[in-house]
Amino acid sequence: MQNSLWLRSLALLALVAATACSSSHQAASGDAAAASASAGADGQYPTWAAAVVAEYPNRVDASSVTDNLFQIDTADDTKTVVAWFKAHASAPVTASDPDSAPRWFVNTAAVHVDIEPNTYEGTTGVKTMMAFMRK
């Protein structure tokens, strides 16, 4: 599925970010078992993401890619998702390009959220994808 390519790309970005700050993250998160437990089972919204924003209510699918990467897919259009995040996120929602805004972001010291329209073929019923990456 094309959607998995997007997740792999995000997983690579998360891995690079995690490597860059691995010593501070290890000190902050404790052992690997605690980090794994905080991500929850596949599809369970992680507690580290909940610290930034409540779980998006209208999901079609959700999955934990790694302990530091979680994705939610929704049938809602991107404008609806962005409006919801603006009302619920603990940090500002910004656009990658204010004129066209194909991608939106929420950044905190601990979590980065990427919101973008689904452009992948073969993912019927999914209009918007949200990726949550723990720093």
Buried (B, 14 or more C-beta within 10 A) or exposed (E): EEBEEBBEEBBEBBEEBBEEEEEEBEEEBEEEEEBEBBBBEEEEBBEBBBEBBEBBEEBBBBBBBBBBBBBBBBBBEBEBBBEBBEEBBEBEBEBEEEEEBEBBBBBBEBBBBBBBBBEBEEBEEBBBBBBBBBB
